[in-house]
Amino acid sequence: LPFDAAAEARFAEARTALDFEPVTPCGTASTMRVSTVALDRPDGTPRITVAVDAEGPLFLLSQSRSIRAFTQIPDGATYLHWTVRGTAVRGFDSPAGIGPAILYLRWEADGVVYEFQGNPSNRFPSSTLRSLARANIERTVAASE
């Protein structure tokens, strides 16, 4: 995916704080682009998060050496248990209700923990986000092989 200029510079800067090579996200729509890159250290371990937009926020891909539990699973969520290229993927897909709809997945490859978080919309429904998530999972797993 193409990067906005500021996001590309931030990605290059954030890479220097990591002890692994971060994987850039992939997507299919011509309007998709990396709009923002953030580096934080919620538990002291650096985590890079890349935001992908397509005429509005679409999904986040986070990468870190540390596992952070997602503790606020919405009521009515469907739990997801996938295996992609031999890698266990866990998460949930929840419809809009008290909060917005959300698709959340987490997996680990070569000691790096990845998190995908997307917000389904009319233009990018849950099924489309699941396909995007699977493509990004395959990309990260392939990078670790």
N, C-alpha and C positions, 0 to 999 in steps of 0.2 A: 504494500500500500504506500502511496506517497505520503510524505510528512510535510506539515506546515513548516516553514523555515525555523520558527522559534522552537517547535517541538523537536526538530532534527538536531538543533544545537543542544537542547536540554538532554536528549537521548545520549548524545556523545559525551556530555559532561557526566551524566548519571552512570554510564558504563564504568567510569573510572573508580566508582565507589563499590563495585561489585566484584566478587571473586569467581564469577561465571560470566559467560557471554549471553546476554539477554537475546531472546528470540523476538523478532519483529512480527506483529500480527499480520494475518492475511484476511482478505475479503473478496467479494465478487462484484459488488455494484460499483459502477464508475464514479459515483459520488462519494464513496468511502475514502477517508483520509485520516491519518493520525493527527489529531488536533492539539493534544496536550500530553506531556510526559512529566510525571512527578516521581520524586525520590523521597521516601520517608523511612523512619526507623522506629516503628511502633514498639518493638521490644528490644531495640538496640541493634538488630540485624537489618541491613539495608533491604528495602523492597522498592522495585521499580514498577510503576503502573503507567500503562499506555492507554490513552483514551482514543477511541475511534468514533468519528462522527460520519454521518451521511445526511446532510441537511438537518442536523440535530444530533444529540448524543445517541450512540448506538450500543457500544459495549466497552468494557474495560478489560484489559489483560494485565494481571499482576504477576510478578515473579520474585521469589525470595528463597533463602535457605531455611526459613522458619515457617512452621505451620501455625496459622491463627484460626481458631475455631470460629465458625459463623454461627452465632448463638441465637439470632433472631429469625427463625424460620417461620414464615407467615402461616396462619391457619389456612387450611385448604390446599397446601402445597403438595405437589406430587414429587415423591422422592425418586431420584434418578440414580441408577447403578449401571454404568456402561463399562465395557472393556474396549479400548482402542489400541490396536497393535500390541496387545498383551499388557497394557497399562490400565490399572483400575481407576475409574473416574466416578466421583460421588458428587451429588448435589441435589438440587430441587428446582422445580418450575412451579411458580405460583401465579394464579390469576390476580387481576386487580381486585382489591377488596378494600380493607382499611387503608392500605398503602398501594403503591403502584405495582403492576405486574413485574416479576423479576425471574430471570433464569440465572442460576448460580451453579458453577461446577468447579471442582478442585481435583487436581491430580499431581503426581510427583514423577519426575523423570531425571535420572542422574543426579539426585540430591537437590534438585530445584523444585520448589513447590509453585505450581501455577494456579491461578484463579481466573475464571472467566465470569463476568457479571454483565448481563444484558437486560435491557428493558424492552419487552415486546411492544409493538405498536401496530397500527393498521398497515403501514408500509412494510414493516419487518416483524411479522407475527412470530410466535414462539417457534413454530416449525422451521422458519428461516433462520432464526437465531441458533437453534439446535444444530443446523447444518453448518453455520459459521463456527460454532463452538467446536464441532467435530473436526473441521478443517484445521482450526488452530491447535487442537490437541494433537492431531497427526503431525503437524509442523513441528511442535515442540518435542514430541517423542522422536521423530526422525533426526532432529538436531542433536539429540543425546546419544544416538547410535554410532 
